[in-house]
Structure formats: structure tokens, C-alpha cells
Amino acid sequence: MRRLRRLVLVRHGETDGHSSVRFHGRSDVPLSERGREQMREVRRALGPLTFELVGASPLRRSREGAWIVGGGVPVRLFAEFAEIDFGIFEGLTLEEIRARYPVAFEDWQADPDHFEFPGGEPREAFRARVAEGVARLLADPIYSALLVIHKGVIREMVRQLAGAELDRDRPALGQVLWLTREDDGKFAIGRHSSIPPALDPFCRL
């Protein structure tokens, strides 16, 4: 059975709800025209690269992004990869959260990795949910996969697969992140291969 060796993670593009400045977790906002162009830019950057699996969450910004980046191939939906529910912070900007909920805001900034969003999804439940999706992905006998998903989910997948922490502002909207599986089975951030590039159909860029 083949095992996943290359995983390309893309954060969806800008949305009509302005995901660049607003916290949209489970809010089902669509891509804006700028967001669609960001996804087309990713598609052009990937060039002739193809994937055995193109996946997304059920949220529209993720589904549409995967459809564009994947070149119109069928998109497999992973409910486990939906963004976390931000609770009472949903749809607000950072400054709006600071003004409306100053105590909660300070607690969040002091310990963002353990803060529980009031009225939102418990962080441990979110992590367990993402882990279930990762397990389902790794059980598939494929070599390469592309996922167009959400910032929090990508950050959690990187923690689980590569044991790494991304900077708080990463990934940006439309940013591409490569994970490569090493011979020992662990994933590392970056795009590389032990197969000579001339012989590796997934190493064309």
C-alpha cells in the first residue's frame, strides 16, 4: 500500500466577509473576487502539478478554493477540517473583540494556544476532530494530496504531522505550505524528495 508522501496545504483566499480582518470560523462566507483570484494565482504557481486527492472542508470558501486550485477535479470533503467555532468572536475584527470583550481578549492574547473561545468549540474537541481527519487522510493509499482549508486547521495539522509551530500570522490567505514525509514516516515542512527530480512526477516546479 502506498503512503502519503506529499501534502500541500493551502489557506483559502479572501472572502466576502473579509477573512483577512474578521474571525470567520463556522460562518459560511463565500470567496470574494479577490479570493478567487488568489486561488487562481495558486493554481498557476502549481503549474502542471497534479494530485491524487483534492480535499476541502464543507465550508464554501474552502470548497470553492479547492475547486479552483484543483483545476476543477472532484473535491473530497472532510467535515473534520472545518475551522474552529469562534463563539461570540465570530465575525468580529480584533479591535471589535478588544472593545466588546476586554477581559476575554487579554486572556486570549496572554495564552492563545489554550484559550477557550466563549460559546465556541472547545479546543481539545477541535484538536481531536482534526486528528480524526488526519487519520482518515493517512489511511488513504495515495502518494500526494492537496487540501484547501482554514488557518486554524492548517496550524493544527502542522503541529500533529510535523511537530512544529507556525508563526501566529501564518498561513496568510492564499499561502501554500508543503509537508513532505521522510523515510522514517515523519513529516517535515518543505518541498523535497529522495527521488531524482527527472523521475519524480510530483517534483516539477
C-alpha positions in Angstrom: 0.0 0.0 0.0 1.3 3.4 -0.9 1.6 6.0 1.8 1.0 9.8 1.6 4.4 11.4 0.9 3.5 14.9 -0.2 0.8 17.1 1.3 0.2 20.6 0.0 -1.9 22.8 2.4 -3.4 26.0 1.0 -5.3 28.5 3.1 -8.4 29.7 1.2 -8.5 33.2 -0.2 -10.2 36.4 0.9 -13.9 36.2 1.4 -16.9 38.5 1.1 -16.8 38.5 4.9 -13.2 39.9 4.8 -11.4 36.9 6.5 -8.2 39.0 6.3 -9.5 41.0 9.3 -12.6 39.2 10.7 -12.7 35.9 12.5 -14.9 33.6 10.5 -14.8 30.1 11.9 -18.1 28.3 11.2 -19.6 31.3 9.4 -20.1 30.1 5.9 -18.9 33.1 3.9 -18.0 32.7 0.2 -14.8 33.7 -1.5 -14.7 37.3 -2.8 -13.5 38.0 -6.3 -10.1 38.8 -4.8 -10.2 35.5 -3.0 -10.9 33.7 -6.3 -8.0 35.4 -8.0 -5.7 34.4 -5.1 -6.8 30.8 -5.7 -6.1 31.2 -9.4 -2.7 32.5 -8.6 -2.0 29.4 -6.5 -3.3 27.2 -9.4 -0.9 29.0 -11.8 2.0 28.6 -9.3 1.4 24.8 -9.1 1.7 24.6 -12.9 1.4 21.1 -14.2 1.5 19.5 -10.7 -1.3 17.0 -10.2 -2.7 15.3 -7.0 -4.4 12.1 -6.4 -6.7 13.7 -3.9 -8.0 17.3 -3.7 -9.8 18.0 -0.5 -11.7 20.7 1.4 -13.9 21.4 4.3 -17.7 21.7 3.8 -17.5 25.5 4.1 -18.0 27.4 0.8 -14.7 29.3 0.9 -12.8 26.1 1.2 -14.8 24.1 -1.3 -14.6 26.8 -3.9 -10.9 27.4 -3.3 -10.2 23.6 -3.8 -12.3 23.6 -7.0 -10.2 26.4 -8.4 -6.8 25.3 -7.2 -7.5 21.7 -8.2 -8.4 22.7 -11.7 -12.0 21.5 -11.5 -11.3 17.9 -10.4 -13.7 16.3 -7.9 -13.2 17.6 -4.4 -13.5 15.3 -1.4 -15.0 16.9 1.6 -13.6 16.4 5.1 -16.0 17.6 7.8 -13.1 17.2 10.3 -11.3 20.0 8.6 -13.9 22.8 9.2 -12.5 25.8 11.0 -13.0 26.1 14.8 -16.1 27.9 16.0 -15.0 31.2 17.5 -18.2 31.5 19.5 -19.0 35.1 20.5 -16.0 36.3 18.5 -17.4 35.0 15.2 -17.5 37.7 12.5 -15.7 40.3 14.6 -12.3 42.1 14.0 -9.5 42.0 16.5 -10.3 45.6 17.5 -14.0 44.8 17.9 -13.2 41.9 20.2 -10.9 44.1 22.2 -13.6 46.7 22.7 -16.5 44.4 23.4 -14.8 41.7 25.5 -11.6 43.3 27.0 -11.1 40.7 29.7 -11.5 37.7 27.4 -9.3 39.5 24.8 -6.5 39.9 27.3 -6.8 36.2 28.4 -6.7 35.2 24.7 -3.6 37.3 23.9 -1.8 36.0 27.0 -2.2 32.3 26.2 -3.6 31.9 22.7 -2.9 28.1 22.4 -5.0 27.3 25.5 -7.7 30.0 25.4 -11.3 28.7 25.0 -13.5 30.8 22.8 -16.6 31.8 24.8 -19.5 29.9 23.4 -17.3 28.3 20.8 -15.9 24.9 20.1 -13.7 23.5 23.0 -10.0 23.5 21.8 -9.5 19.8 22.7 -12.6 18.9 20.7 -11.2 20.8 17.8 -7.8 19.1 18.0 -9.4 15.7 18.3 -11.6 16.4 15.3 -8.6 17.4 13.2 -6.8 14.3 14.3 -9.6 12.2 13.1 -9.4 13.8 9.7 -5.6 13.4 9.6 -6.0 9.7 10.4 -8.6 9.3 7.6 -6.3 11.1 5.2 -3.3 9.0 6.1 -5.3 5.7 5.8 -5.9 6.5 2.1 -3.5 4.7 -0.2 -2.3 7.8 -2.1 1.0 9.5 -2.7 0.1 13.1 -3.0 -2.8 15.3 -1.7 -3.9 18.9 -1.9 -6.1 20.5 0.8 -7.5 24.0 0.6 -8.7 24.6 4.1 -8.5 27.1 7.0 -5.8 28.8 9.1 -6.5 27.1 12.4 -6.8 23.7 10.8 -3.5 24.0 8.9 -1.7 25.1 12.0 -3.1 22.1 13.9 -2.2 19.7 11.1 1.3 21.0 11.1 1.5 20.5 14.9 0.3 16.9 14.6 2.2 15.9 11.5 5.5 17.8 11.8 5.6 18.7 15.5 6.1 22.3 14.5 4.5 25.7 15.5 3.9 28.2 12.8 4.2 32.0 13.4 0.9 33.4 14.6 0.3 35.2 11.3 0.8 32.1 9.2 -0.6 30.9 6.9 -1.8 34.1 5.2 -4.8 34.0 2.9 -3.8 32.1 -0.2 -0.5 30.9 1.3 0.8 27.5 0.3 2.6 25.1 2.7 4.3 21.9 1.7 4.7 18.9 4.0 6.9 16.0 2.9 7.0 12.6 4.5 10.5 11.4 5.4 11.7 7.8 5.1 11.1 7.4 8.9 7.4 8.2 8.4 7.6 11.7 9.9 6.6 14.8 8.1 8.8 17.9 7.6 7.9 21.3 6.4 9.2 22.0 2.9 9.2 20.5 -0.5 11.9 17.9 -1.2 12.3 14.4 -2.5 14.7 11.5 -2.3 13.6 10.6 -5.9 15.7 12.2 -8.7 13.6 15.2 -9.9 13.7 14.0 -13.5 12.0 10.8 -12.4 9.6 12.3 -9.9 6.3 13.5 -11.4 5.4 15.4 -8.3 8.6 17.5 -8.3 8.2 19.6 -11.4 8.2 23.1 -10.0 
